[in-house]
Amino acid sequence: MKINFNELKEVDVSNMNCGNGIVKSRMFMNNECKIIKAILEQNASMGKHTQKNNEFIYVISGQAKVIIEDKEEIINKDEIHYCPFGSTHEVWNNTNEDLVLLDITVEK
């Protein structure tokens, strides 16, 4: 199945998972997965939450600061953060440029 994110409606999500700022997202969902192309502006975040499925976050551009199980990781362009089922994490953009990422959640 081909997915063209430019054809999906962009939605501004304020304080995603009790995070900071606005996350601009284009989302595809079905019963098997959720795929989101998201843009986090400076100081925006996806708040701390526990995964109900396996999640992969691929950084398209910018840099993500991820805190998983109270350990900090820096995820750069072309790197992936993996958050397995049951883990707790949050994602931050602490840079002066937009963080663009692809978030893929797969049913366990």
PyMOL commands that set and color helices and strands:
alter all, ss='L'
color gray80, all
select helices_A, chain A and resi 5-7+16-18
alter helices_A, ss='H'
color red, helices_A
select strands_A, chain A and resi 11-14+22-29+33-40+45-50+54-61+63-68+71-76+80-83+88-92+99-106
alter strands_A, ss='S'
color yellow, strands_A
deselect
rebuild
show_as cartoon
